[in-house]
Amino acid sequence: MVELYPYQKTLVNQARSELANGKKSVLLVSPAGSGKSVIIAEIARLCVEKGGHVLFMVHRQELVNQITQSFQEANVDLMKTTVMTVGKIVNRLDRLPKPNLIITDETHHSKAKTYRKIYDYFSNVPRLGFTATPWRMNGQGLDDIYDSMIEGKNVGWLIAHHYLSPYQYYSVKLVDDSKLKKSSTGDYTSKSMDEAIGKTIFGDVVKTYRTKANDQQAIVYAHDVEYSQATAEAFKNAGISAVHVDAKTPKTIRNSIMSDFKSGKIKVLCNVNLISEGFNVPDCSVVIMLRPTESLVLDVQQSMRCMRYKPGKIATIIDHVANYTRFGLPDTPRQWSLTGRPKKKGNNTSALPIRTCPHCWAVIPAQCKVCPQCGEEIPIDNEGMDTQDNVELEKVGEFKMTTDYQNNQYGKMKPDDADNVEDLYKIAKARGYKPGWAYMNAKRMGMLG
């Protein structure tokens, strides 16, 4: 049986308290990689233990398989649960046992008609919904689906307390934004992404990977099958094991590819809108983003896919399409709400608190007047605005979290900058890492004899 972390137990208790106090439907918000499936399994276990029946629903079969495994690990009696995709449930409503609790994962999708039909059919059954991003591109809120909202710990807290991995963020502008056009869904059309990205990106992707994350396992997000396949070929031509997979890849082949990636046989996994919500690869330390998007949900799910915690791991996010200029960084503070928001007009993202250093091209917080990466002053023009705001980013830069450890010289050092074991322990202390981080890196670097 899985032991929950304290912050996960708090969310479980808060959810139960809300329902006990008369709330009919409660939304729980917790970041990607924070262990929502573990929380869901514990809530299901407690409900089943009291003689209840749980209906769990989500939009994809892969996520059904994942939660089923989580239920088994939590000793949930599967005979007292219904675990299905939304599509299957809506066609079996009159044949399913009436649940005592409905749990919906990735519930930012739940304004769709299929979800509403299920909720209406079981109108007297209390509901819990889970998501990392209660956000929809059309600006509509979820207040017509849920009565209240509970927020878990944010990304910054989870990193600082070693529940998510720290990260380095690199970005190089290879996209002509002027060619990006939106579809009726609000995101960019495939044709406009073809035109904006062009045909020269593949060599840059391989070169940047080798420079910043060579030999690490990476997930590549492309916008269509042709680009994903071409990217995989570029990696293979460079002697790096890579493979393409998408939703149309036969299930048996797809399962084999996933298994080989998880085991390390495949270094680079290129995909199109497949590996995002709920996909768990703890040993993946790199994400390469080749798909520009206007969807915050997609950006968060993809960029943070490499941040699941593992001792000593520093995740690497390589953003070739400058999505950070639209949404900020993984630990950018966000204000979530059940209510809707005004629809954004145009593509103006200048209000985002992120900019690039004109000297080293690092992605840094907007308030910085001295670059935390290269130490150079950032010039100010006569109106008090940084002169590099409109400079097109042309090369890769590095981002590290703005925390207190950046004021310490050891906090700025990478493991490979250390001359000896003592330096590694000082770096660990400055960054707030456990001593085991220094030991693992010392072992990796051959410092222990």
TAWO-V176578 format. One line per field, one symbol per residue. ss: DSSP state (H for helix, E for strand, L for the rest). phi: phi as a letter, one per 30 degrees, with the letter a starting at -180 (. if undefined). psi: psi as a letter, one per 40 degrees, with the letter a starting at -180 (. if undefined). Layout:
ss: ???
phi: ???
psi: ???
This chain:
ss: LLLLLHHHHHHHHHHHHHHHLLLLEEEEELLLLLLHHHHHHHHHHHHHHLLLLEEEEELLHHHHHHHHHHHHHLLLLHHHEEEEEHHHHHLLLLLLLLLLEEEELLHHHLLLHHHHHHHHHLLLLEEEEEELLLLLLLLLLLLLLLLEEEELLLHHHHHHLLLELEEEEEELLLLLHHHLLELLLLLELHHHHHHHHLLLHHHHHHHHHHHHHLLLLEEEELLLHHHHHHHHHHHHHLLLLEEEELLLLLHHHHHHHHHHHHHLLLLEEEELLLLLLLLLLLLLLEEEELLLLLLHHHHHHHHHHHLELLLLLEEEEEELLLLHHHHLLLLLLLLLLLLLLLLLLLLLLLLLLEEELLLLLLEEELLLLELLLLLLELLELLLLLELLLLLLLLLLEEELLLLHHHHLLHHHLLHHHLLLHHHHHHHHHHHLLLHHHHHHHHHHLLLLL
phi: .ddddedddddeddddddddcjddbbcccbdeidjddddeddddddddedjdbcccbacbdedddddddddddciddddcbcbbdeddddcbedcddddcacccchdddddddddddddddcdccdbbbbadbdbbddiddcddcbdbbbcddddeddddcicbddbcbcbbdcbcedcdbdcddjcddddddedddiccddddddddeddcaeicdbcccccadedddddddddddcicdbacbbdcdeeddddddddddddjdcdbccbbhccbdidcbeddcbbccccdbccdeddddddcdccddaeidcdbcccdbhdddcbicecddbcdadddbdddcicdcddddbbcddcciddbddddcbddcciddcdcddcicddcecdddcbdbcbbedbddddcddddddedddcadedddddddddiddeddddddddddidci
psi: hhhiidddddddddddddddeehdhhhhhhiheefddddddddddddddeeihhhhiieidddddddddddddefhheefihhiidddddeedeeiihiehhhhifeeeeeidddddddddfdehiihihiegghideeiaeeedidihhhaiiddddddefeiiiihhiihhehgdeehiiadeeiiiddddddddaeeddddddddddddfheihihhhieidddddddddddddeehhiiiiadehiddddddddddddeedhdhhhihfdgchehhgdehehhhhehiiehddddddddeeeehhhhehhihhhgeefddedeaidehhihiidiiihhhhafheeehfiiihedefihiidehehhedeeiihihaeeeiheedehhheihihhiigideeehdddeiideehdiddddddddddeeiiddddddddddefee.
